[in-house]
Amino acid sequence: MFKYEIEKMIKSKKYIIVFIAIFFLTIPDLISNWYSVLYPGHFNGYEWVTNPCKAAFLGNSSTGHIPQIIVEWLLPIILLIIGCDSATTEKKLNCKNIYIASVGRKKYYFTKLLASFIVPSVSMFIILIVNWLICLIVFRGGQTFASLEKQITQESSPFLYYQFQHPFLTYFVYILIFCLVVGVCAVMCQCISILTGDSKKTYLITFALWILQFATYPFLPNAIQPFTETSLPDTIWGIVRCLGITLIVFIVMCIVKRKKNDEI
């Protein structure tokens, strides 16, 4: 069942299209940074070249941050498109009961949630790592973080100062954090899909819960972006709230399904 869920998701045309689209969304930042500091006639020394970690996708170094806004703000919509609402789809196709009869309710739901976590998070990890490797090659020797590193001291902002002192470790950790958040959001999408059994309600509720984390403190975007002046406590609380919301949705799903004699 688990292998089937994984293969069903990654072999779908929607998943392939979305995967390619997100990968290409990581390119504009790279081109913009290359043109501004490495284009013939623009090079003034490596001290003015963007650090590879800042130039990479999570560094948010482009003007307007449009690619990041598309991926981050619309993440639940993207995840639902690639199949993190499969429970609703199978219910509409009247094949849900067949799967449950074959593997049991607990395994059916657990497998869906696990596949929903693994496929998006691993996919995003691959995209971010490839983008970072390209930046490491293109911006090899780059040093600057938009000159912010010259303004920050250990006393004024110790967490950001540490990031500037260890940019490669910092960026890799934030890749892991971002992929964790993607996986957690995917699980939330699947839980709501199981809970409602309705596509419109699933899209509406997941998007509302996601935007809530962007519009209220502690702001999630600040927690998943490196090299900003966000404090360590704000970063931790942003991630904890994201995990907490998904946990609450999961608990509600379990309670509702049991009350409806649809045991998990």
N, C-alpha and C positions, 0 to 999 in steps of 0.2 A: 504493500500500500504506500509506504513512504517513497520508495523508488518511483512508483507510478506518479505520485504527486509532484515530485521533482521534475521528472521527464515531461509531464503534461505542461508544466509551467514554462520550462526553458525551451521547449520545442514549439511553443505557440508563436504565431506570427506577430502578435501584439508585443510579446516579450522581446523578440528579436528587434523589432522596430524601435521600441522604447530604449533598449540597451544601446543601440547605435546612436539614437538621438541624444541621449545623455552624454555619451562619450564625445560627440561632436560639440556639445555645449561647453565642454571643458577647454576647447581649442581657442575661442576668442580671446580669453585672458592671456594665453601664451603668445598669440600673434601681437596683441596690443603691447605687451611688455617688451617683446622682441623689437618691435618697430620703434618704441620710444627710447631704447637704450643701446641696441645693438645694430640697428639699421645703419648701413654705410653713411658716415657723416654725422651720426648721432653718438658714436662711442667716445666717451671722455674718461675712460679708466674704469677698472672693475669696482672702485669704490662707489661708482654711480650706477652700477648694474644691479638690478633687482636680485635679491637672494633667491635661489631656486625654490625654497620653501614658501616664500612670499608670493612668487610668481605662479605657483601651483594653484589648483582650483579652490581649495579651502582657504587660501590666503586672501581671497576677495580683493585683489589688487587692481581690478579693472574699474574704469569710470562707470558709475551707475550700478554695478554689480548685477546686471540683468541675468546672466546665466545662473548665478547662485540663487537669485530670487525665484526664478522659474523652478529650479529643482527643489529648493527648500520649502517654499510656500505651497507649492502644488504637490508635494510629496505624497500625501494620502491618495490624491486623485490618480497619480502615476501608478501607485501600488495597486489600487483597485483595477486599473486598466490591465495590468499584467497578470491578474488572476488571484489577488488576495481577497476576492469575494466569491471564491469558487463554491462555497457552501450554498450561497443564494442561487448561483447558476445551476447547480446540481438539483436543488429543490425544484426549480422551475422545469427542469428536464425530467422530473420524476424518477431520478436514478439515485437519489440520496438513500432511500430505504434499502436499495439493493446493496450499496456499499456497506451500510450499517449491518445488514444481515450477514454480510460476508466476513467482516473483520470485528464487529462489535462497536458499540457507541463510543466507548472511551478511546479506543485506538483510532477510530475515525476522526474524532475531534482533535486528539493529540497530534496525529499525523499532519493534519491540515495546519495547525498552529506552528508546528516545528518546520514544515516546508515553507510556510509563509515567512518565518524568521530567516531561515538559511539562504534561500534563493536571492531575495533582494539585498541582504547584507553582504553576501559573498560577491554578488554582481557589482555592487557599489565599491567594494574593496578592490576588485580587479580594475575598475575604471579609474579610481583615484591613484592606485599604485602606478598604473601605466602613465597617467598624466604626470605624476611626480617624477618618474624616471625620465620622461621626455624633458621636463624642466631642468632636471639635474644635468642633462647633456647640453641643452641649449644655453642655460644660464650658468654654466660651470665657472666658478670663480666670483660670481655675484655676491655682493656684500650688504647692500643697503635694504632697509625695511621702510622705504619712503622717508628716511632720515629720522624716524621715530626712535630708533635705537640710540641716537645721540642725545635725546631729551630725557630718557628714562634712567633712573638710578635705582640701586638696590633699596634705598630708603623710600623713594617716592612710590614705587610699584614693584615690590619684590617678585610677584608672580610673573609679571611681564618681563622683568629683567632676567629672570631665569630662562624664559622662553627664548630671548635674544641670545643668551649665552649657550643654549643647547637647541638650536633651531631644528636640526634633523630629528632628534629624539622627540621634540615637541610635536613636529608635524606628523610623525608616525603615530604618536599617541592620539592625536586628534582625528586621524584617519580611522583608528579603531573606535573612537567615541562616536564619530559620525555614522559609521557602519552599524554600531550598536543601536543608535537612535533610529536608523532606517529599519532595522529588523524589528525593534519594539513597535514602531508605527505600523509595520506590516501585520504584526500580531493583533494590534488593536483593530485594524481594518477587518481582519478575519473574524475576530470575536464579535464585532458589531454585525457583520454579515450573518453569522450563525444566530445571533440574538434576534435580528429583525426579519431575516428572510426576504428582505425587500431591497432592491438596488437603490431606489431613490432615497430611502431612509438611511441606508448605509453611507451613501455619498455625503448626504447632508450632515449626519451626526459626526462622522469621522473628520470631515473638513472643519466643522465647528470646534471640535475638541482640539484639533491641531492649531487652528488660528488663535484659539484662546491662549495657547502657550507662546505665541508670537506677540500677542497684544498686551499681555499682563506680566508683571514681575513675578518670578525671575525669568527674564526673556530667554527663550530657548536658542534663538539665533546666536546670541552672544556666547552661549555655552558650547557651541559646536564650531566656533571659528577661532583659530589661533591668532596670536600676535595682535590682540586688541587689549584695551585697558580694563577688560572685565576681570574682577577679582576672582580668586580661587573659590571662595564660598558661593559667589553667584554662579560660577560654572558648575559647581557640585549640585547646588539646589535646582538649577535648570534641568540637569540630567535626572535628578531624583524625582522631580515632579513629573517628568515625561514617563519614567518607569512607574510611578505611582498611579497615574491616570490609566495606564494600560492594565495595571494590576486590578484596579477597581472595576474596569470594564470586564475583565476576565471573571472576577468574582460574581458580578451581577449576572453575567451570562450563565455561570454554573447554577446560581440560585434559581433563575427563571426557568432554565431547562429542567431542573429537578421538579419544580412545582408543576410543570406541564407534563410530568411523567416521561420526560425525554432525557433520562439519566445520563450523566457524564461519568 
